[in-house]
Amino acid sequence: MIEYRIATDEDIELMMNSRLEMLKVVNDLPADYVYSDTFLRESRDYFLNGDQTTVLAMDGEIVIGCASISYIRIMPTFSHPTGKRAHLMNVYTQITYRRQGIAHRMCEMLIQDAWEREVTEISLDATTTGRPLYKSLGFTDSNECMVLIK
């Protein structure tokens, strides 16, 4: 039976290991890929100190899925009176557990968390394979913003 839970600081190693595994799979990195010390340090710090929520899907003691949502606050606008927004990210399920609703359940938990925090908009960056999941959760395509990347 799959157990879903909101991760705590005590789950830092589970969160880190799951995220690093996800990044290797999603980015088609070799199994022996070595992350930089800066990346590891900053990722760990964000899990421990960032404004985020992470859900772990567990099969016994094994993490089989994870998903995170990061919270940001901008100046309130008429369409977003709280100024609270969120970005859903790192949604991942191990390949042998896919197509069982695990990612859907993790996302539902994070969406509920966001609504309880008075977030008025949740964004995400979707892979081609992830788009049907997000559409089933009510996400729509948006042409509302432009982005400048350094």
Sine and cosine of phi, psi and omega as CSV:
sin_phi,cos_phi,sin_psi,cos_psi,sin_omega,cos_omega
0.00,0.00,0.74,-0.67,-0.01,-1.00
-0.99,0.16,0.75,-0.66,0.07,-1.00
-0.95,-0.31,0.69,-0.72,0.04,-1.00
-0.91,-0.41,0.71,-0.71,0.03,-1.00
-0.48,-0.88,0.47,-0.88,0.11,-0.99
-0.97,0.23,0.81,-0.59,-0.03,-1.00
-0.94,0.34,0.50,-0.86,0.08,-1.00
-0.87,-0.49,0.06,-1.00,0.03,-1.00
-0.84,0.55,-0.51,0.86,0.00,-1.00
-0.92,0.39,-0.28,0.96,0.01,-1.00
-1.00,-0.06,0.24,0.97,-0.12,-0.99
-0.82,0.58,-0.68,0.73,-0.02,-1.00
-0.92,0.39,-0.61,0.79,0.05,-1.00
-0.90,0.44,-0.68,0.73,0.01,-1.00
-0.90,0.43,-0.73,0.69,0.00,-1.00
-0.88,0.47,-0.76,0.65,-0.04,-1.00
-0.88,0.47,-0.66,0.75,0.00,-1.00
-0.92,0.40,-0.68,0.73,0.00,-1.00
-0.91,0.42,-0.68,0.73,-0.02,-1.00
-0.91,0.41,-0.61,0.79,0.08,-1.00
-0.89,0.45,-0.73,0.69,0.01,-1.00
-0.85,0.53,-0.71,0.71,-0.02,-1.00
-0.89,0.45,-0.61,0.79,0.05,-1.00
-0.90,0.44,-0.70,0.71,-0.03,-1.00
-0.92,0.39,-0.78,0.62,-0.07,-1.00
-0.90,0.44,-0.58,0.81,-0.04,-1.00
-0.99,-0.13,0.12,0.99,0.04,-1.00
0.81,0.59,0.73,0.69,0.01,-1.00
-1.00,0.01,0.46,-0.89,0.03,-1.00
-0.92,0.40,0.44,-0.90,-0.02,-1.00
-0.84,0.54,-0.51,0.86,-0.03,-1.00
-1.00,-0.08,0.26,0.96,0.02,-1.00
-0.84,0.54,0.66,-0.75,-0.01,-1.00
-0.93,-0.36,0.87,-0.49,0.04,-1.00
-0.98,0.22,0.51,-0.86,0.01,-1.00
-0.94,0.35,0.44,-0.90,0.04,-1.00
-0.86,0.50,-0.62,0.78,0.01,-1.00
-0.89,0.46,-0.72,0.69,0.00,-1.00
-0.87,0.49,-0.70,0.71,0.00,-1.00
-0.90,0.44,-0.71,0.70,-0.01,-1.00
-0.89,0.46,-0.73,0.68,-0.05,-1.00
-0.94,0.35,-0.59,0.81,0.05,-1.00
-0.90,0.43,-0.72,0.69,0.02,-1.00
-0.87,0.48,-0.71,0.71,0.00,-1.00
-0.88,0.48,-0.65,0.76,-0.01,-1.00
-0.91,0.41,-0.69,0.72,0.04,-1.00
-0.86,0.52,-0.62,0.78,-0.06,-1.00
-0.99,0.11,-0.52,0.85,-0.15,-0.99
-0.81,-0.59,-0.18,0.98,-0.03,-1.00
-0.98,0.20,0.30,-0.95,0.04,-1.00
-1.00,0.07,1.00,-0.01,-0.11,-0.99
-0.46,-0.89,0.28,-0.96,0.16,-0.99
-0.74,-0.67,0.69,-0.72,0.05,-1.00
-0.83,-0.56,0.69,-0.72,0.08,-1.00
-0.95,-0.30,0.70,-0.72,0.10,-0.99
-0.93,-0.37,0.69,-0.72,0.15,-0.99
-0.97,-0.26,0.83,-0.56,-0.11,-0.99
-0.87,-0.49,0.67,-0.74,0.20,-0.98
-0.92,-0.40,1.00,-0.09,-0.15,-0.99
0.93,0.36,-0.84,-0.54,0.00,-1.00
-0.99,-0.10,0.05,1.00,-0.09,-1.00
-0.98,-0.19,0.77,-0.63,0.10,-0.99
-0.97,0.23,0.86,-0.50,0.00,-1.00
-0.93,-0.37,-0.11,0.99,0.04,-1.00
-0.27,-0.96,0.44,-0.90,0.06,-1.00
-0.50,-0.87,0.39,-0.92,0.08,-1.00
-0.38,-0.93,0.58,-0.82,-0.02,-1.00
-0.74,-0.67,0.41,-0.91,0.13,-0.99
-0.72,-0.69,0.75,-0.66,0.00,-1.00
-0.96,-0.29,0.67,-0.74,-0.05,-1.00
-0.96,-0.27,0.66,-0.75,0.06,-1.00
-0.72,-0.69,0.38,-0.92,0.05,-1.00
-0.77,-0.64,0.78,-0.62,0.07,-1.00
-0.87,-0.50,0.09,-1.00,0.04,-1.00
-0.88,0.48,0.73,-0.69,0.01,-1.00
-0.85,0.53,0.56,-0.83,0.08,-1.00
-0.79,-0.62,0.13,-0.99,0.02,-1.00
-0.88,0.47,-0.61,0.79,-0.02,-1.00
-0.99,0.11,-0.27,0.96,0.02,-1.00
-0.70,-0.71,0.96,0.29,-0.15,-0.99
-0.89,0.45,-0.37,0.93,0.05,-1.00
-1.00,0.05,-0.32,0.95,-0.08,-1.00
0.96,0.30,0.10,1.00,-0.06,-1.00
-1.00,-0.08,0.82,-0.57,0.02,-1.00
-0.74,-0.67,0.21,-0.98,-0.02,-1.00
-0.58,-0.82,0.38,-0.92,0.04,-1.00
-0.77,-0.64,0.89,-0.46,0.02,-1.00
-0.99,0.13,0.72,-0.69,-0.06,-1.00
-0.39,-0.92,0.20,-0.98,0.06,-1.00
0.84,0.55,0.61,0.79,0.07,-1.00
-0.98,0.18,0.87,-0.49,-0.12,-0.99
-0.50,-0.87,0.68,-0.73,0.12,-0.99
-0.76,-0.65,0.71,-0.70,0.04,-1.00
-0.84,0.54,0.56,-0.83,-0.16,-0.99
-0.82,0.57,-0.62,0.78,-0.04,-1.00
-0.96,0.29,-0.15,0.99,-0.01,-1.00
-0.94,-0.34,0.05,1.00,-0.06,-1.00
-0.95,0.32,0.34,-0.94,0.02,-1.00
0.92,0.40,0.50,0.87,0.04,-1.00
-0.86,-0.51,0.12,0.99,0.02,-1.00
1.00,0.07,0.15,0.99,-0.05,-1.00
-0.92,0.39,-0.76,0.65,0.01,-1.00
-0.89,0.46,-0.63,0.78,0.02,-1.00
-0.86,0.50,-0.72,0.69,-0.01,-1.00
-0.91,0.42,-0.68,0.73,0.01,-1.00
-0.89,0.46,-0.68,0.73,0.01,-1.00
-0.90,0.43,-0.66,0.75,0.05,-1.00
-0.84,0.54,-0.68,0.74,0.00,-1.00
-0.89,0.45,-0.66,0.75,-0.02,-1.00
-0.95,0.31,-0.61,0.79,0.06,-1.00
-0.89,0.46,-0.69,0.72,0.04,-1.00
-0.87,0.49,-0.67,0.74,0.05,-1.00
-0.85,0.52,-0.68,0.73,-0.01,-1.00
-0.90,0.43,-0.71,0.70,0.00,-1.00
-0.89,0.46,-0.62,0.79,0.03,-1.00
-0.91,0.42,-0.42,0.91,0.05,-1.00
-1.00,0.02,0.14,0.99,0.01,-1.00
0.92,0.40,0.48,0.88,0.11,-0.99
-0.93,0.38,0.64,-0.77,0.00,-1.00
-0.95,-0.31,-0.14,0.99,0.01,-1.00
-0.44,-0.90,0.73,-0.69,0.10,-1.00
-0.88,-0.48,0.81,-0.58,0.04,-1.00
-0.94,-0.35,0.19,-0.98,0.09,-1.00
-0.27,-0.96,0.31,-0.95,0.12,-0.99
-0.93,-0.36,0.90,-0.43,-0.12,-0.99
-0.98,-0.21,0.66,-0.75,0.20,-0.98
-0.98,0.21,0.25,-0.97,0.03,-1.00
-0.85,0.52,-0.67,0.74,-0.02,-1.00
-0.95,0.31,-0.40,0.92,-0.01,-1.00
-1.00,0.09,-0.30,0.95,-0.09,-1.00
-0.83,0.55,-0.70,0.72,0.01,-1.00
-0.87,0.50,-0.61,0.79,0.05,-1.00
-0.86,0.52,-0.78,0.63,-0.08,-1.00
-0.92,0.38,-0.59,0.81,0.08,-1.00
-0.90,0.45,-0.62,0.79,0.01,-1.00
-0.92,0.39,-0.36,0.93,0.04,-1.00
-1.00,-0.01,-0.04,1.00,0.05,-1.00
0.97,-0.23,0.00,1.00,0.03,-1.00
-0.94,0.35,0.57,-0.82,0.04,-1.00
-0.80,-0.60,0.34,-0.94,0.08,-1.00
-0.94,0.34,0.52,-0.85,-0.03,-1.00
-0.74,-0.68,0.66,-0.75,0.10,-0.99
-0.88,-0.48,0.45,0.89,-0.15,-0.99
-0.99,0.16,-0.35,0.94,-0.12,-0.99
-0.74,-0.67,0.28,-0.96,0.12,-0.99
-0.91,-0.42,0.37,-0.93,-0.05,-1.00
-0.76,-0.65,0.63,-0.78,0.12,-0.99
-0.88,-0.47,0.85,-0.53,-0.05,-1.00
-0.91,-0.42,0.73,-0.68,0.03,-1.00
-0.99,0.11,0.00,0.00,0.00,0.00
